[in-house]
């Protein structure tokens, strides 16, 4: 043609020619060879430098193109830069395996389903695969191959010279890739579909180059993103050391370490220079059962890439193997489908300065060999939020120690959606959380390893997220510095190791249960809220229980300050022994009685190895006890005296109703801490002995009509059937010390214990009655201060009074005023049940 389009239609079933040539035509004419269902056999198809476009086959797979000779080569040459040669017809073998070669600087596009099985060679320009290719041996020397995902997975590609391998917007799997530093791998498609280079799972990838067996030195070719698309490399290397290695790589879709069923895929990291793994993440595995991992071999290397952990299976060692010291991982690490797991074959150390996130945990594994591995968490933003447990010394093994070090405060995630900390030790294989002087708040703590403060004044706070049911039997210590411990959250944490930390313990919430006499270290404990359960342990620590705190369980402690709740034995029976006790008015001691017998075994009790000043309240309840007369309970045992100045036995000792004609006898409580149950109400026997019958024996009855009911007569040793004055109650001015004072002398039940109560003298409950002695100057408020007269003054005053019946004793009381300083005063006695 002379510049106008020219078309050729193949008429025969098979047309054989030496060369199909598109001659120079100024680049303005296009030509089409309509193969229809015919076959074109040719040795070459050539476009000259000024030729227009050439199309063979009007649509994909219309007609067949093959080499001119059996097993020969089909040479496609396009010298027309800017005009393409498009082969829509399917290229097939001629009798036996035929090959294809691409030459010329122009573009050749293969759109058919090509089934030729010989090798493919690109020596210049670009060969674009718009359709499938059966050829599994492709060489590119100083040209470009655009695959768009159309090469067979078994293809072996060899790049040389300045060749380019272009994903062209698709994913491509290769059996092997021979390449050199002068080669380029990229992704230049201008397609508008979403880039789906991913970091987890096994989706359909549209931007990934998968290499099953990289040879030579891995992939030294330069790997870049395209103008609009990312490039992702998927590596499968059978535990070899081969990977992307060009120091100028800039691909951002990530390096995927894919599953290799035999030995796994391992990224071996030696001396790091430049960006051999591009700017994207390193993705370990695509499922949590994949065999893949990273291996650090050289000291003092920094890996800046983000890491996605989808498997912890590893290759010859689990997870990330660190066999060098000074390793730094500065990128963001996502524990995605599997925990972030570290192992070692020798002695290794790594510092993680980026954020650790994801739905899994952090593990320092001990199953594989390696004397020691140390991982330091040093995220300056303190925003790690991975969700799983932190396990130090998983599969703990002798002689394989694992240490997690804090490089800053608050590195281990805590709170909602995060896990607990587990530290394991096996003989000489010690698991250690080294706080390194930094404070840390965690959820629960379990295992048998070591927590060490090592320096400074750090605080370890346990129990966030209301973690509960955790037991730590290891050692909490500070080899240097001062470590303190705080319990927070509503859950229960048990410490059963012999701890030696010196900074003290604060229980702010929840329950801290002790399983060792040294569980609290060597300093004092403060229960500001929540509960300290002594757990039957013998301690020497001083314990302070605040108004919102509680002390429970049997045990021995040092000096105690009691402002809150004290419940020996918890729900059962127990005894708490204290070196000394300071009891505040807010103190609430609760004691349960299951049976008479041994203190702490059959009923709750408290022992104080010094004098005791009671305050607050003591509430007694029945915990299975069947009350019976003659039972007694030594609730409070003090080696010194019991001071009840601020404790009113009648109102502050709260006793349960027992019924059945039984009554509590608290007359010995003030002196010895003992309460007893007496058989029946003494009033009943007294009424019968006085001749009262069912018609007149009610306590409220007044059979003799003298205005004093039977309860009054019983309380003051009177005669309920005689209205005569018996002279047993006497009020008079008497000498007490050097003063003349108003006194009141009267009979009371023997053993009645009186104490001050808002100025009055109030007795403890005795024989089901209480006495109250009051005084006033004008019969109004009766708020004068009353005291009991004892000793020789009382004897003098009581001398000559009528004899009392058995069971009653004279007691004398006085008003505070003296004669003649106070011109007027009144005293009275009241009784109540």
Secondary structure, DSSP 4 states (H G I P E B T S, - for coil): --SS-EEEE--SSEEEEEEEEE---TT---EEEE-TT-EEEEEEEEE-TT---EEESSSTTSSEEEESSTT-EEEEEE--TTS-EEE-SEEE-SSS--EEEEESSSEEEE-S-----S-EEE-SSEEEESS-----EEEEESSEEE-TT-S-TT-EEEEETT-EEE-TTS-EEESEEE--TT-EEE------SPP---SSS----SSEEEES-B-TTSB-SEE---SS---EEEE--TT-S--B--TT----S-EEE---TTT-EEEEE-S--S-TT-SS-EEE-SSTT--EEEEE-SSS-EE-S-EEE-----SSSSSEEE-SSSEEE-S-EEE-SS-EEEE-SSEEEEEE-S-EESSS-EEEE-SS--SEEEEEE--TT------S-EEEEET-BTTBEEEEEESSSS-S--STT---EEE--BTTB-EEEE-TT--EE-S-EEES-EEE--STT-EEEE-GGG--SEEE-SEEE-SSS--EEEE-SSSEEEE-S-----S-EEE-SSEEEE-STTTTTTS-EEESSEEEE-TTEE----EEE-TTEEEESSEEEEEEEESSEEETTTTS--EEEEEEEEE-TT-EEEEEES-SSSBTTTB-EEEESS-EE--SEEEEEESS----TT-EEE-EEESS-EE-TT--HHHHEE-----TT-EEE-TTHHHHSEEEEESS-HHHHHHHHTT--TTT-STT--TT-SS--HHHHHHTT--TT--S--S-SEEEEEEETTEEEEEEEEEEETT--EEEETTEEEEPPBTTBEEEEEEESSSSS----EEEE-HHHHHHHHTTPPPPPTTEEEEEEEES--BTTSS--EEEEEEE-
